[in-house]
Amino acid sequence: MSCTLRTMMVAIGLVTALQCTVAATPDNNAVYPGEELVYEVSYLSFTLGTIKTVTEPFTMLNGRKVAKVKLWIDSNPNIPFVSLHSIYESWMDTNATYSHKFQSRTLGDNGKDAYERYTFDYANLNATIERWQTKGEVEKRQFDIEKRVNDGSSILYTARSMLYSKKSYRIPTVIMNDAVSTVVNFQGKVEPTEIDAVSYPVRTVYINGTADWTGVYGLTGRFEGWFSDDDARIPIRAKMNVYVGSVTIELKSWKRGSWRPPRML
């Protein structure tokens, strides 16, 4: 499930990538304090688990106003030998184009929870990665970065902000404690998408992409995503590749004012 979360977080583009940082030209529609989205992760006909995202109120971090999002990832309790319960938090700029800080907590069956924290110092162009377990020693390392980066959570909101750009990017990304990149291609192609949560085809904008890295559970390579074709730009559906094959992530419920998935006419 952790891999499927990260795939959803990078469900964005491919082809003719530009070696640049995402341009600061989006609006703030991707950041809606109070928004709650719940997704089901499935493989074939099996439900693997759920992902819940919550956009919290704007807050301050090191004297800057930032947007903050929180995610919960939970495996299906009916699947034997698999137990995953993780919480992810990301602090990003208010335009949702890059990350300032990321931290996660994964609950361990042995009572030792695992923690990670990434902090990005853009004034000095370096990143600090910290990992530890409950009552364990801290593993800490630093490395240089060349530009602003995204983490596994913030990149989803960057995709929402840049959905209509019709451009390709290679976005610097920190995933699994490594500085890598996610190639993105925003095609602007509108097409219908069907999900169980509504009785009509949803009008969506299609994107696809490639993760230039291998994450947990074998997450790597090509992925596809469909976002609502409206100001909210909410992820509706995604397909990702992991060890077991192609998994699907589908929107099941939402809270965002009076928003409803737009109907494809």
Buried (B, 14 or more C-beta within 10 A) or exposed (E): BBBBBBBBBBBBBBEEBBEEBBEEEBEEBBBBEEBEBBBBBBBEEEEBBBBBBBBBEEEEBEEEEBBBBBBBBBBBEEBEEEBBBBBBBBBBBEBBBBBBBBBBBBBEEEEEBBBBBBBBEEEEEEBBBBBBBEEEEEEEEEEEBEEBBBBBBBBBBBBBBBBBBEBBBBBBBBBBBEBBBBBBBBBBEEEBBBBEBBEBBBBBBBBBBBBBBBBBBEBBBBBBBBBBBBEBBBBBBBBBBBEEEEBBBBBBEBEBEEBEBBEBE
